[in-house]
Amino acid sequence: PVNKPKVPVHSYSKDGAMRIENVSDPVYAPNSKGGPAADPSLNPEVATWPASGDFVRAAYTLRRDDDDFRQAGDLVRKVMDDAQRDRLVSNVVGHLKKGVSAPVLERAFDYWRKIDADVGERIAKAFQ
């Protein structure tokens, strides 16, 4: 096309106007595909901005039930019946078998075991 860039463009834009070449890499950073990363040598100073008034800088205090897996685990254990869990395992395994790299695959098994130990083991076994 007439408006195609003459030099390579490295952005996370995946769709939309003026997308000349389709990309299959993830559109988030950091990612396990070696996507673009910031070059600290281009801006070695710490970024600051002018501000006035009272500011408080404090860490969020986690509650006892703050975690990434409790709600998903409750869904699997308390809401789904056996047939739904079977379909879930089949569905997840079907997607994982479509070319997921080994490091990502191990993380996926680990995440599913944290959600529910039984479902995680079933997914890992069914993948073999």
N, C-alpha and C positions, 0 to 999 in steps of 0.2 A: 504493500500500500504506500501511497504517497507520504503519509505522515509517520511511517515507521521510523523509530529512533535509529540513528547511525552508529550509536555506541550501546553496549549492553546496559540495560536498566535493571537494577536489583531492588525490587520492592516487594511488599507483601500483598499487592493488589492481585486479586485472582480473577475477578470478573469485572464487567462494566465497559464503559466507553473507551475506545482506543486500546483495548487489550488485543494486541496483534498475535502474540504467542501464548498458548495456554500453558499454565504451569501446574505441576502435580505436587510440588513441595508444600509442606504445611505453611499456613499463613499466620503462624504465631511464633514468638521467640521467648525463651530459648526453645529449640527443638532438637530432636535426635538425628536430624538429617544434615546438620552442619550449615544451617542457614546463616544469613548475614548477622554480624555482631558489631556492636559499637566499637570504634577505634579510640581508646582513651588518649592517644597521643595527639589527636586533633583538638582536644579541649582539655588540657591537663589540670586546669583550675576547677575547684569545686563550684558548681553552679549555685548562685545566690540570687536573692531578689530583695529589694528594699521593703521593709515592713516596720510598722510602729504599733504600739499597744502591748497588751499583755498576751503572752502565748504560754501554752502549757504543752510540754512534750512528755508524754507518758505512754508506756506500753499497755496494750490491751490485756486485761486479766482474763485468762481462759476460765470458763465455767466447767464444772465437772462433766457436763454432757456435750461440750464442744469437741467434736471430732468430725472427720470427713466420711465416716463409714456407718455411724449408728443409724441414721435415717434409712439408708439403703438396706442395711441389715434387717431393720424392722419390716421393711417392705417385703423382702425375700422370705423372712421367717413367719411374720404375723399376717400378712395380707395374701400372699400367693399360696395356692394349694399345690399339691404334688405335680399335677399336670402342667401348671403354669411354670413351676421351677424346671421341669423337664424341657419345656419349650425355650425357656431362658437359656439353659445350658447349651442346647442345640444351636440357638441363634448366635450366642457369643462365640462358640467354637467355630461356627460357619464363617463368621467375620474374621476371626484370628487366623484361619487357614488361608486367607487371601493374601499371603505375602508379608505378614508382619515380621519385622526383623527380630532376631534373637533377644537383644537387650530389652526391646519394648515388650516382647512376649513374656519375658520373666517378670517385668513390672506389672503386666496385666494379670498374670496368675497371682502375684502377691496382693494386688488390689482386691481381686475377687475373694481371696482367702481372708482378707481383713473385713470384707463385707459379711461373708458367711463362710466358715471353714468348710462345711460340707459341699456347698455349691462351688467353692474355689477348687477343692480337690476333684470334684466331678468334671469341672472344666479342664483342669490340667490332664486328668486321665483320658478324657474324650479326645483331647488334642493329639495324644500319642498315636 
